[in-house]
Amino acid sequence: MVVFDIGVYFFLKILQSATMKRLIAIVFVFVVLTGCQTAQQKEKITYSNKNDEYASLCIEGELVCDKVDKNKLGPGLRFEFDKYMKKEGAIVKQSNASQTEIPDYVLSPYTADQYPKLFAAFGSRIDDVQRLRRAAAEKAAASPTCDRVEVVELSQERSSLTDLNYFVDCANTTRFRFSETELASAGPAASESQKAWGEAEARSACEELIRQSASIPTSVKVHSFLGTSVYKAPSTGNVVVTSDFDAKNAFGTEIGYRAKCYFKPGIATGKIEISQRLR
């Protein structure tokens, strides 16, 4: 009994020591923080109402962010929602700003005295020409790749009375082209650079054009590695493939040639120019 009393006495002394008090405090704080973290993690992966569900779907990339009332979210889910919205905010802000960047002078109406050829060809649809011109400007301005619309014009070369076509140039040299059908579509705008031919695709198409142009297609030897280069214009998206090749003429003599193949965005076929190569 005496031994027991002595043990209790020393145990109480230890509990009263400063070191033990600090240890107990540290353990208590650890338990509290762990409990809070667990609660937050649980809140992030489960939800019991529509508002929490919309917030979770928004964070996953679904287009329901406008339906979220963040004031009704719990701490953990609200933190994740705010972090996601801050990350996406720059893109949203840029997109919204672009939509307003259409200077008045860009859409100055066409007049018969200033554009006689345009009125002669499309005068019967002049109201549609003006209306769709604005639609083209707005569609381009809505794209994050366009910083500010600078030029919007009817492309008379590509237009017909049944299908009006426009080109839009932005201050950062990005160019868009829209047909009347594309303007009626609700899909996002793609710039000419985004619609451009890929390098491998253009190389392959150019080789095919070379063989089609040769007198003896089976004799064509394209210098694919050291004799071929590809250039894409950053503004228009036009791709030019320059390729050296050898081929036999109608008399069976092998001659060196240089081909230039031109590919425009959205056009399914290219054009080729061939000249004799100086050795």
C-alpha positions as CSV (number, residue, x, y, z in Angstrom):
1,M,0.0,0.0,0.0
2,V,2.8,2.3,0.8
3,V,4.5,1.5,-2.5
4,F,1.2,2.3,-4.3
5,D,0.9,5.7,-2.6
6,I,4.5,6.5,-3.5
7,G,3.8,5.6,-7.1
8,V,0.7,7.8,-7.3
9,Y,2.6,10.7,-5.6
10,F,5.4,10.6,-8.2
11,F,2.9,10.2,-11.1
12,L,1.1,13.4,-10.0
13,K,4.4,15.2,-9.7
14,I,5.2,14.3,-13.3
15,L,1.8,15.5,-14.5
16,Q,2.4,18.8,-12.8
17,S,5.8,19.3,-14.4
18,A,6.2,22.0,-17.1
19,T,7.5,19.5,-19.7
20,M,4.5,17.2,-19.3
21,K,2.1,20.1,-19.5
22,R,3.7,21.1,-22.8
23,L,3.5,17.6,-24.1
24,I,-0.2,17.3,-23.2
25,A,-0.9,20.6,-25.0
26,I,0.9,19.5,-28.1
27,V,-1.1,16.2,-28.2
28,F,-4.3,18.1,-27.7
29,V,-3.6,20.5,-30.6
30,F,-2.6,17.6,-32.9
31,V,-5.9,15.8,-32.1
32,V,-8.0,18.9,-32.8
33,L,-6.2,19.7,-36.1
34,T,-6.4,16.1,-37.3
35,G,-10.2,16.1,-36.6
36,C,-10.7,19.3,-38.5
37,Q,-8.7,18.1,-41.5
38,T,-10.6,14.8,-41.5
39,A,-13.9,16.8,-41.4
40,Q,-12.8,19.0,-44.3
41,Q,-11.7,16.1,-46.4
42,K,-15.0,14.4,-45.8
43,E,-16.8,17.5,-46.8
44,K,-14.9,17.7,-50.1
45,I,-15.8,14.3,-51.3
46,T,-19.4,14.2,-50.1
47,Y,-22.3,16.6,-50.4
48,S,-25.9,16.5,-49.1
49,N,-27.5,19.3,-51.2
50,K,-27.7,20.7,-54.7
51,N,-25.4,23.6,-53.9
52,D,-22.6,21.4,-52.7
53,E,-23.2,19.1,-55.7
54,Y,-22.9,22.0,-58.2
55,A,-19.7,23.2,-56.5
56,S,-18.1,19.8,-56.7
57,L,-19.1,19.5,-60.4
58,C,-17.7,23.0,-61.1
59,I,-14.4,22.0,-59.6
60,E,-14.3,19.0,-61.9
61,G,-14.8,21.2,-64.9
62,E,-18.5,21.1,-65.5
63,L,-20.2,24.3,-66.7
64,V,-22.4,24.8,-63.6
65,C,-20.3,27.3,-61.7
66,D,-22.9,30.0,-62.1
67,K,-25.3,28.0,-60.1
68,V,-23.1,27.9,-56.9
69,D,-23.9,30.1,-53.9
70,K,-20.5,30.0,-52.2
71,N,-21.8,31.6,-49.1
72,K,-23.7,28.4,-48.3
73,L,-20.6,26.1,-48.7
74,G,-18.7,24.6,-45.8
75,P,-15.2,25.8,-45.2
76,G,-13.4,22.9,-47.0
77,L,-15.6,23.0,-50.1
78,R,-15.6,26.8,-50.2
79,F,-11.8,26.8,-50.1
80,E,-11.6,24.4,-53.1
81,F,-14.3,26.3,-55.0
82,D,-12.5,29.7,-54.5
83,K,-9.1,28.2,-55.5
84,Y,-10.7,26.8,-58.7
85,M,-12.4,30.0,-59.6
86,K,-9.3,32.1,-59.1
87,K,-7.4,29.8,-61.4
88,E,-10.1,30.1,-64.1
89,G,-10.8,33.8,-63.5
90,A,-8.0,35.0,-65.7
91,I,-9.4,33.1,-68.7
92,V,-12.9,34.3,-68.0
93,K,-11.8,37.9,-67.5
94,Q,-9.8,37.8,-70.8
95,S,-12.8,36.3,-72.7
96,N,-15.2,38.8,-71.3
97,A,-12.8,41.7,-72.1
98,S,-12.3,40.5,-75.7
99,Q,-16.1,40.5,-76.3
100,T,-16.2,44.3,-75.7
101,E,-13.1,45.2,-77.8
102,I,-14.8,46.0,-81.1
103,P,-14.1,49.6,-82.0
104,D,-16.8,51.6,-83.8
105,Y,-14.7,52.2,-86.9
106,V,-14.3,48.5,-87.5
107,L,-18.0,48.2,-88.3
108,S,-18.5,51.4,-90.3
109,P,-21.3,50.5,-92.8
110,Y,-20.5,49.8,-96.4
111,T,-21.8,52.5,-98.8
112,A,-22.5,52.3,-102.5
113,D,-20.2,55.2,-103.4
114,Q,-17.2,53.8,-101.5
115,Y,-17.7,50.1,-102.4
116,P,-19.4,50.1,-105.9
117,K,-18.1,46.6,-106.7
118,L,-19.4,45.1,-103.5
119,F,-22.9,46.7,-104.0
120,A,-22.9,45.5,-107.6
121,A,-22.3,41.9,-106.6
122,F,-24.1,41.7,-103.2
123,G,-26.4,44.7,-103.2
124,S,-29.5,42.5,-103.0
125,R,-28.3,41.1,-99.7
126,I,-26.6,44.3,-98.3
127,D,-28.6,44.1,-95.0
128,D,-27.4,40.6,-94.4
129,V,-23.9,41.6,-95.4
130,Q,-23.9,44.3,-92.6
131,R,-25.6,42.0,-90.0
132,L,-23.3,39.1,-90.6
133,R,-20.3,41.4,-90.5
134,R,-21.0,42.3,-86.9
135,A,-21.7,38.6,-86.1
136,A,-18.2,37.8,-87.5
137,A,-16.6,40.5,-85.3
138,E,-18.4,39.2,-82.2
139,K,-17.5,35.6,-82.9
140,A,-13.8,36.4,-83.3
141,A,-13.8,38.7,-80.2
142,A,-15.2,36.0,-78.1
143,S,-12.1,33.9,-78.7
144,P,-9.3,34.1,-76.1
145,T,-6.8,34.1,-79.0
146,C,-8.1,37.5,-80.2
147,D,-6.9,40.4,-78.1
148,R,-8.8,43.1,-80.0
149,V,-10.7,43.1,-83.3
150,E,-9.0,45.5,-85.8
151,V,-10.5,44.6,-89.2
152,V,-13.7,42.9,-90.3
153,E,-14.4,42.7,-94.1
154,L,-16.5,40.7,-96.5
155,S,-14.3,38.4,-98.5
156,Q,-15.7,39.1,-102.0
157,E,-13.3,36.6,-103.6
158,R,-14.8,33.7,-101.5
159,S,-18.4,34.9,-101.2
160,S,-21.4,34.2,-103.2
161,L,-25.0,35.3,-102.9
162,T,-25.9,32.1,-101.1
163,D,-22.8,32.0,-98.8
164,L,-21.2,35.2,-97.6
165,N,-17.7,34.9,-96.2
166,Y,-15.7,37.2,-93.9
167,F,-12.2,37.6,-92.6
168,V,-11.4,39.2,-89.2
169,D,-7.9,40.4,-88.2
170,C,-7.0,41.0,-84.5
171,A,-4.4,43.4,-83.1
172,N,-2.1,40.4,-82.3
173,T,-2.1,39.4,-86.0
174,T,-4.5,36.4,-85.4
175,R,-6.9,36.0,-88.4
176,F,-10.3,34.3,-88.5
177,R,-12.4,33.4,-91.6
178,F,-16.1,32.6,-91.3
179,S,-18.6,31.3,-93.9
180,E,-22.2,32.1,-93.4
181,T,-22.8,28.6,-92.2
182,E,-20.1,28.9,-89.6
183,L,-21.6,32.1,-88.3
184,A,-24.9,30.3,-87.8
185,S,-23.1,27.7,-85.7
186,A,-22.9,28.1,-81.9
187,G,-19.5,26.5,-81.7
188,P,-16.3,28.4,-80.7
189,A,-14.3,30.2,-83.3
190,A,-11.0,28.6,-84.6
191,S,-8.4,30.9,-86.0
192,E,-6.7,30.3,-89.4
193,S,-3.5,29.3,-87.5
194,Q,-5.5,26.7,-85.5
195,K,-7.1,25.3,-88.7
196,A,-3.8,25.1,-90.5
197,W,-2.4,22.0,-92.1
198,G,-0.1,20.0,-89.8
199,E,3.5,19.5,-90.9
200,A,3.4,15.8,-91.5
201,E,0.1,16.1,-93.3
202,A,1.4,18.9,-95.6
203,R,4.7,17.0,-96.4
204,S,2.7,13.9,-97.4
205,A,0.3,15.9,-99.5
206,C,3.1,17.7,-101.2
207,E,4.9,14.4,-102.1
208,E,1.6,13.2,-103.6
209,L,1.3,16.4,-105.7
210,I,4.9,15.9,-106.9
211,R,4.2,12.4,-108.1
212,Q,1.0,13.5,-109.8
213,S,2.9,16.2,-111.7
214,A,5.9,14.0,-112.8
215,S,6.1,12.6,-116.3
216,I,7.1,9.2,-114.8
217,P,5.7,9.1,-111.2
218,T,7.6,5.9,-110.3
219,S,11.0,7.7,-111.0
220,V,10.4,10.4,-108.4
221,K,12.9,10.5,-105.5
222,V,12.0,13.1,-102.9
223,H,14.7,14.5,-100.7
224,S,12.5,14.2,-97.6
225,F,15.1,14.9,-94.9
226,L,17.8,17.4,-96.1
227,G,15.9,18.8,-99.1
228,T,12.5,19.6,-97.6
229,S,11.3,22.4,-95.3
230,V,7.9,23.6,-94.0
231,Y,6.8,27.1,-93.2
232,K,3.6,28.2,-91.6
233,A,2.5,31.8,-91.7
234,P,1.6,32.8,-88.1
235,S,-1.3,35.1,-89.1
236,T,-3.0,33.5,-92.1
237,G,-2.1,29.9,-91.2
238,N,-0.9,29.3,-94.8
239,V,1.6,26.4,-95.1
240,V,4.3,26.3,-97.7
241,V,6.3,23.1,-98.3
242,T,9.5,23.4,-100.3
243,S,10.9,20.1,-101.4
244,D,13.8,19.1,-103.7
245,F,13.3,15.9,-105.8
246,D,14.7,14.1,-108.8
247,A,12.6,12.6,-111.5
248,K,13.0,11.3,-115.1
249,N,11.6,13.3,-118.0
250,A,9.8,11.8,-120.9
251,F,13.1,10.9,-122.5
252,G,14.2,9.0,-119.4
253,T,16.8,11.6,-118.3
254,E,16.9,12.2,-114.6
255,I,16.6,15.9,-113.7
256,G,16.7,17.8,-110.4
257,Y,13.6,19.8,-109.5
258,R,12.3,22.0,-106.7
259,A,8.6,22.0,-105.7
260,K,6.7,24.5,-103.7
261,C,3.4,23.3,-102.3
262,Y,0.8,25.8,-100.9
263,F,-1.9,24.7,-98.4
264,K,-4.6,27.1,-97.1
265,P,-6.5,26.4,-93.8
266,G,-9.8,24.7,-94.4
267,I,-9.0,23.9,-98.1
268,A,-8.8,20.1,-98.7
269,T,-6.3,20.3,-101.5
270,G,-3.1,22.2,-102.2
271,K,-1.4,23.8,-105.2
272,I,2.1,23.1,-106.5
273,E,4.7,25.0,-108.4
274,I,7.7,23.1,-109.9
275,S,11.0,24.6,-111.2
276,Q,14.2,23.0,-112.4
277,R,16.8,22.9,-109.7
278,L,20.3,24.2,-110.5
279,R,22.9,21.6,-109.4
